[in-house]
Amino acid sequence: MVVKQTAGRRDLGEFAPKFAELNDDVLFGEVWSREDKLSLRDRSLVTVVSLMSQGLVDSSFKYHLESAKKNGITKEEIAEILTHAAFYAGWPKAWAAFRMAKDVWSDEDATNNAKGGMFGLGDPNDAYAQYFVGQSYLKMLTSKLPVANVTFEPGCRNNWHIHQAQKGGGQILFCMEGRGWYQEWGKEAQELHPGDVVEIPAGVKHWHGAAKDSWFSHLAIEVPGENTSNEWLEMVSDEEYDKLK
């Protein structure tokens, strides 16, 4: 993955063009993009601790905290990272860093506390685990008309699949908690939030799941039809999924 940065040219392009070039093309375009050496998550961790140790809790520090969150560092992990670093970098620096980190991860409490929402988390979805990337949970709510509460951990998504039927069929999703994604084959992915409803006709290839940084729960209602079945297909690759914000 190539990290694209334009802040150098935007803010200093005319005043210091060489510095802007080194910032955008070398630091971010080359160093940050060397994922074969260190992952983006690890680079974020190193950068956050380096800036904190110098007491640099300015806008650039907030940017790197936001990048750390985007690159997969959770609220619990950043709290542990800053606590550990406090003993080496200094207690006052940690206090200053925590104030900013608390703001950056403030939305995670509401999102992660969802974990199944009003219907509860349910059991690990082991019977269908082979058709998911990451951990999902299933709680059947009714049987006569199958309605299930499906919960996805951050980053979890199901494989591409098709609801087949000779007549009728398909599925309806009622989004309950967190943030997720839905995508039909050949179309752009659609971001999902509580209150959104997705109607999936029979015969349409699609997938759905959680965002990288959020738990996600939806009710899945199977639409009655004749000779209905579910055709599971290939997984949603990391390359495809990582394009989503």
Secondary structure, DSSP 8 states (H G I E B T S, - for coil): ------HHHHHHTTT-HHHHHIIIIIIIIIITT-TTTS-HHHHHHHHHHHHHHTT--SHHHHHHHHHHHHTT--HHHHHHHHHHHHHHH-HHHHHHHHHHHHHHTHHHHHHHTTTTGGG---EE-GGGGGGEES-EEEEEEETTTTEEEEEE-TT-EE--EEEE-SEE--EEEEEEEE-EEEEETTS--EEE-TT-EEEE-TT--EEEEE-TT--EEEEEEE--EES-EEEE-----HHHHTT--
